[in-house]
Amino acid sequence: MSAIILNDKPAVKVNAKPIMWGSTEKARLFDIDGDQRWVSRKYSHFNEDKNTLVIEEWLFKKMFPKG
């Protein structure tokens, strides 16, 4: 099993759906398992074909402290 890396840092991959109206230059709004969260474009990468979002691990832990 390979580790997930983004921007040379550990990362987490989650299923996500973009919220159409939630988009700015610096962040994008996603539905992640029923929770709507703004995610920094700098610390994430969205794959539209697979509806997967890779987020740097530190940011994911900050967004979902109990997860």
N, C-alpha and C positions, 0 to 999 in steps of 0.2 A: 504494500500500500504506500503510495507516495503522499508526502505532506503537501498541503496547499500553501502556496507562497504568492503574495501580491506585494509589489514594490519592495522586494527582498525582505519581507517580514511574514511571520506566520499569519494565516488567514483562515476564514470559515466560509463554507459554501452553503447557501440556503435557497430554498424555493421562494421566489418573490414575483409579484405582479406590479408593474408600474401603475401609478394612479395618473391618468391622463393630464389632469390640470395641475399636477404637482411637479413643476420643473423650473429650476433656476439655473443660472450659470454655474453655481457652486454646489448645488445639491439636487436630489431627485426624491420624490415621495414614492414609497413602495408599500404594498400590503405584504407583510411577512407573517405568515401563519395567523392572519386575522388582525394583526396589529399594524397600524399605519405609522411609519417612521420615515423621517427625513434622513437621507444618507448622503454623506459627502462624496462627491464625484472623485475627489482626490484620493480617497482611501478605499475606493470600491471599484468593481467592474461588473457590469450587467451583461449577460448573454441573452439577447432577445430570442434567439432560436430555441433555447432550452428553458427560458424563464428562471435562470439561476443567477444569483447575486453572490459575488465573492467580496467579502468585507475583511479588512485587516482585523485580526483577532482582538486587539486592544479596544477597537471601536465597537465591535460586536458585544464584548463584555460590558462596556459602558452603556450600550443601548438596552441590553437584556441582562441585567446583573444577576438574576436568578437562573438564567439559562445555561 
